[in-house]
Amino acid sequence: MAIEGLKSYYQENRKSYQVLTEADCETILRAAFDILETTGMDIQHPRAQKILTDAGAKQEDGVIKFPRELVIKAINSAGKELVLYDRFGNEKLRAGGTRTYFGLGPTNPFFNDFKTGGRRKSRRSDVTDSAIVADACPNIDFLMGLAQISDYDIGLSDVYETYEMLTNSTKPVISWGVSVDGLKEQVDMGAAVAGGREKLLEKPFMALFPGCPVTPLIIDAKIFEKLEYAAQSGLPLIWMTGAQLGSVTPVTMATAAAVGMAELFGGLVLTQLIREGCTIACGFVALTVDMSTTHSAYGSPEHCLGEAMNADLFHYLNLPTMQTGGVTDAKIVDEQAAIETAMQVLTNILNGGHLVHDVGFIDGAMSGALEQVVLTDEIIGYARRMERGIAINEDTLVPEIVHEVGPGGEFLTHEHTFENFRSEFWFPTLMTRELYSNWEQNKMDLRTRLRIKTEKMLTEHRAPALPADIMQKLNEILAAAEKRVLG
């Protein structure tokens, strides 16, 4: 059943939870290859069409049809790990294998105001606050802006977003672009912080997200231009698509996955033809379309299954993948948010998905909420302890101390307990384990504790400030961007 020219890494990357067998992966991949060969994709930029046809693709009836060999060559040439550093040059994530990292998502048009609790349009200050909170959360590994800035010109929203992330956090960032010019300005900002373009490329703390194909099977001209620049930049890039089941893809998850993989492969082939060997993390999001409302549901079991399916396929290919988690359909951060988030986070970690973004999304990815970031951070910590499992070694399996203490004894004061309890146990910072008699004095529920913890982060946490000369360079880049857009 193996695919000619393609090595399976399924067994090598296998974790404790899979939804696809190795044979299932091969069946879906063959279907994706067949879609690209037979149906093709509508590639709407002449330069992209020429790049593909020069490489052996065929243009028929207005669409590009990809030979299977061209797709397999691109899979084999792409970077196998996506590595990002922090502002200080320390490696912070290595997306590949079965390692899982979590970060915020971008472009929510609305935000749940932390002070009032009301829903309103997103502001630049929301990106600032999101960066501060994410920087303070130990289980949040990378940043995106969480808010689509509406109180400034839309043509500058991406540049302002990266500015706020770079100045309010030391963690890696993923930047998206309204335009190629905006992406260039954001890379200039990264280079200013790194001390030069070469240093940024040597130890990148940013990746570029140029946008998504239009499902089904379209890459429009503007998206291609951003994809082209991202591939040429030398930085890692992100390429994602959305499978809305029964709407823009077939309702069955297997066929939807084949369509999604075809779209991802279309972008993958282009990036490898533009800069062979570049690193690109791909991923499709499988969303239920609720037939009673026609809204997409992020909190569904199908979403979790789709995340696992996506990870299984990219484990087979041994390529980094971008996924989703920490997002809820709930309108506020409540019990529904906790349930849906916990199921997603646990699925991603047990399945070994790589870059899991959209932490902080509520209302089906229409709103952002700081409390959702903090809640998800706690859930990730819990799930990572489960992922770590149970160690069986000479330090953990010690029958001699049982012989030493004997029947009726106690281990609370034993040296072995003192030496090992911190590593053996996970300790919550948000959930309570206090005695009922203590809890009864203030009867503080989870939502109240969540609000207090979030407020403490906002008021007390600050990332180390950038030096004044770097801030001056960032401000100059920002001013140039404003002149470009506003005149």
Long-range contacts (C-beta under 8 A, 24 or more apart in sequence): 1-26, 2-26, 3-29, 3-30, 3-72, 5-69, 5-72, 5-73, 5-76, 6-72, 6-75, 6-76, 6-317, 7-318, 8-316, 9-315, 9-316, 9-317, 9-318, 10-312, 10-315, 10-316, 12-318, 13-97, 13-98, 13-315, 13-316, 13-318, 13-352, 14-98, 14-315, 15-98, 15-350, 15-351, 15-352, 16-350, 17-308, 17-347, 17-350, 17-351, 18-308, 18-312, 18-351, 19-305, 19-308, 19-309, 19-312, 19-351, 20-308, 20-309, 20-312, 20-313, 22-316, 24-312, 25-312, 25-313, 25-316, 26-316, 28-254, 28-257, 28-258, 28-261, 28-313, 29-261, 29-313, 29-316, 29-317, 31-254, 31-255, 31-258, 32-257, 32-258, 32-259, 32-261, 32-262, 32-265, 33-68, 33-71, 33-262, 33-265, 35-217, 35-258, 35-259, 35-262, 36-65, 36-66, 36-68, 36-71, 36-262, 36-265, 36-266, 37-65, 37-66, 37-67, 37-68, 38-65, 39-63, 39-65, 39-217, 39-262, 40-64, 40-65, 40-66, 40-217, 41-66, 41-213, 41-217, 41-218, 41-219, 41-262, 41-263, 41-266, 42-217, 42-218, 42-219, 43-219, 43-224, 43-266, 44-218, 44-219, 44-220, 44-221, 44-224, 45-219, 45-220, 45-221, 45-224, 45-225, 47-224, 47-228, 48-219, 48-224, 48-228, 48-270, 51-270, 51-273, 51-274, 52-269, 52-270, 52-273, 55-269, 55-273, 63-217, 64-266, 66-265, 66-266, 66-269, 70-269, 71-265, 71-268, 71-269, 73-272, 74-265, 74-268, 74-269, 74-271, 74-272, 74-273, 75-265, 75-268, 75-317, 75-319, 77-272, 77-276, 77-277, 78-268, 78-271, 78-272, 78-277, 78-278, 78-279, 78-280, 78-319, 79-236, 79-277, 79-278, 79-279, 79-280, 79-320, 80-318, 80-319, 80-320, 81-279, 81-320, 82-207, 82-236, 82-279, 82-281, 82-320, 82-354, 82-355, 83-204, 83-236, 83-279, 84-142, 84-172, 84-204, 84-205, 84-206, 84-207, 84-236, 85-172, 85-203, 85-204, 85-205, 86-170, 86-171, 86-172, 86-205, 87-166, 87-170, 87-171, 87-193, 87-205, 88-170, 89-203, 91-203, 92-141, 92-142, 92-171, 92-172, 92-205, 93-141, 93-142, 93-172, 93-355, 95-281, 95-320, 95-321, 95-354, 95-355, 96-318, 96-319, 96-320, 96-354, 97-352, 98-315, 98-352, 99-352, 99-354, 100-348, 100-349, 100-352, 100-353, 100-354, 100-356, 100-387, 101-141, 101-142, 101-354, 101-355, 101-356, 102-139, 102-140, 102-141, 102-142, 102-325, 102-326, 102-345, 102-348, 102-356, 102-357, 102-359, 102-376, 102-380, 103-134, 103-140, 103-141, 103-142, 103-143, 103-144, 103-172, 103-174, 103-355, 103-356, 103-357, 103-359, 104-130, 104-134, 104-140, 104-142, 104-143, 104-144, 104-145, 104-146, 104-357, 104-358, 104-359, 104-360, 104-373, 105-144, 105-146, 105-324, 105-327, 105-357, 105-358, 105-359, 105-360, 105-361, 105-365, 105-368, 106-144, 106-145, 106-146, 106-148, 106-161, 106-174, 106-176, 106-209, 106-357, 107-145, 107-147, 107-148, 107-176, 108-146, 108-147, 108-148, 108-361, 108-365, 108-366, 108-367, 108-368, 109-148, 109-150, 109-366, 109-367, 110-363, 110-366, 110-367, 110-368, 111-146, 111-147, 111-367, 111-368, 111-369, 112-332, 112-333, 112-362, 112-367, 112-368, 112-369, 112-370, 112-371, 114-369, 114-370, 114-371, 114-454, 114-455, 114-458, 117-332, 119-331, 119-363, 119-367, 121-150, 121-151, 122-147, 122-148, 122-149, 122-150, 122-368, 123-147, 123-149, 123-150, 123-151, 124-149, 124-151, 124-152, 124-160, 124-164, 126-368, 127-160, 127-161, 127-164, 127-165, 128-164, 128-168, 129-370, 129-458, 130-360, 130-368, 130-370, 130-373, 131-164, 131-165, 131-167, 131-168, 131-169, 131-463, 132-168, 132-169, 132-457, 132-458, 132-461, 132-462, 132-463, 133-370, 133-373, 133-374, 133-454, 133-457, 133-458, 133-461, 134-169, 134-171, 134-359, 134-360, 134-373, 135-168, 135-169, 135-170, 135-171, 135-461, 135-463, 136-457, 136-461, 137-373, 137-374, 137-377, 137-457, 138-377, 138-381, 139-376, 139-377, 139-378, 139-380, 139-381, 139-384, 140-171, 140-359, 140-373, 140-376, 140-377, 140-380, 141-171, 141-172, 142-171, 142-172, 142-173, 142-174, 142-355, 142-357, 143-169, 143-171, 143-172, 143-173, 143-174, 144-173, 144-174, 144-176, 144-209, 144-357, 146-360, 146-361, 146-368, 146-373, 147-368, 153-485, 153-486, 154-178, 155-179, 155-182, 155-485, 156-182, 156-481, 156-482, 156-485, 156-486, 158-182, 158-183, 158-186, 159-185, 159-186, 159-189, 159-477, 159-478, 159-481, 160-478, 162-186, 162-189, 162-190, 162-206, 163-189, 163-474, 163-478, 166-190, 166-193, 166-466, 166-474, 167-466, 167-471, 167-474, 168-462, 168-463, 169-463, 170-463, 170-464, 172-205, 172-206, 172-207, 173-205, 173-206, 173-207, 174-206, 174-207, 174-208, 174-209, 174-238, 174-357, 175-206, 175-207, 175-208, 175-209, 176-208, 176-209, 176-210, 176-211, 177-208, 177-209, 177-210, 177-211, 177-226, 177-230, 179-222, 179-226, 180-225, 180-226, 180-229, 181-481, 181-484, 182-481, 183-208, 183-210, 183-226, 183-229, 183-230, 183-233, 184-229, 185-477, 185-478, 185-480, 185-481, 187-233, 187-235, 188-477, 189-474, 189-477, 189-478, 190-235, 192-470, 192-473, 192-474, 192-477, 193-466, 193-470, 193-474, 200-235, 201-234, 201-235, 204-235, 204-236, 206-235, 207-235, 207-236, 207-237, 207-238, 207-281, 208-233, 208-235, 208-236, 208-237, 208-238, 209-237, 209-238, 209-240, 210-237, 210-238, 210-239, 212-239, 212-240, 212-241, 212-242, 213-241, 213-263, 213-266, 213-267, 215-241, 215-242, 215-243, 215-244, 215-248, 215-249, 215-259, 215-260, 215-263, 216-248, 216-249, 216-259, 216-263, 217-259, 217-262, 217-263, 217-266, 219-263, 219-266, 219-267, 219-270, 224-270, 227-267, 227-270, 227-271, 228-270, 228-274, 230-271, 231-270, 231-271, 231-274, 231-275, 231-278, 231-280, 232-274, 232-275, 234-275, 234-278, 236-278, 236-279, 236-280, 236-281, 237-271, 237-278, 237-279, 237-280, 237-281, 238-280, 238-281, 238-282, 238-322, 238-355, 239-264, 239-267, 239-268, 239-271, 239-280, 239-281, 239-282, 239-283, 239-322, 240-264, 240-282, 240-283, 240-284, 240-285, 240-322, 241-283, 241-284, 241-285, 242-284, 242-285, 242-287, 242-296, 243-284, 243-285, 243-286, 243-287, 243-306, 244-287, 244-289, 244-296, 245-286, 245-287, 245-288, 245-289, 245-302, 246-289, 246-291, 247-289, 247-294, 247-296, 253-286, 253-302, 253-305, 253-306, 253-309, 256-284, 256-286, 256-306, 257-284, 257-286, 257-306, 257-309, 257-310, 257-313, 260-284, 260-286, 260-310, 261-313, 279-320, 280-319, 280-320, 281-319, 281-320, 281-321, 281-322, 281-354, 281-355, 282-314, 282-319, 282-320, 282-321, 282-322, 283-310, 283-314, 283-321, 283-322, 283-323, 283-324, 283-355, 284-310, 285-310, 285-323, 285-324, 286-310, 295-364, 296-364, 296-365, 297-329, 297-364, 298-324, 298-327, 298-328, 298-329, 298-340, 298-358, 298-361, 298-364, 298-365, 299-327, 299-328, 299-329, 299-330, 299-336, 299-339, 299-340, 299-364, 301-343, 303-344, 304-343, 304-344, 304-347, 307-344, 307-347, 307-348, 307-351, 307-353, 308-347, 308-351, 308-353, 310-353, 311-348, 311-351, 311-352, 311-353, 311-354, 312-351, 314-354, 315-352, 320-354, 320-355, 321-353, 321-354, 321-355, 322-354, 322-355, 322-357, 323-348, 323-353, 323-354, 323-355, 323-356, 323-357, 324-356, 324-357, 324-358, 325-353, 325-356, 325-357, 325-358, 325-359, 325-376, 326-356, 326-358, 326-359, 326-360, 326-361, 326-372, 326-373, 326-376, 326-379, 326-380, 327-358, 327-359, 327-360, 327-361, 327-362, 327-364, 327-365, 328-361, 328-362, 328-363, 328-372, 329-362, 329-363, 329-364, 330-362, 330-363, 331-362, 331-363, 331-367, 332-362, 332-369, 333-362, 333-369, 333-371, 333-372, 333-375, 333-447, 333-450, 334-447, 337-362, 337-372, 337-375, 338-375, 338-379, 338-446, 341-372, 341-375, 341-376, 341-379, 342-379, 342-382, 342-383, 345-376, 345-379, 345-380, 345-383, 346-383, 346-386, 349-380, 349-383, 349-384, 349-386, 349-387, 350-383, 350-386, 350-387, 370-454, 370-458, 371-447, 371-450, 371-451, 371-454, 373-454, 374-430, 374-450, 374-453, 374-454, 374-457, 375-430, 375-450, 378-428, 378-429, 378-430, 378-431, 381-426, 381-428, 381-429, 382-426, 382-428, 385-426, 395-420, 396-420, 396-424, 429-453
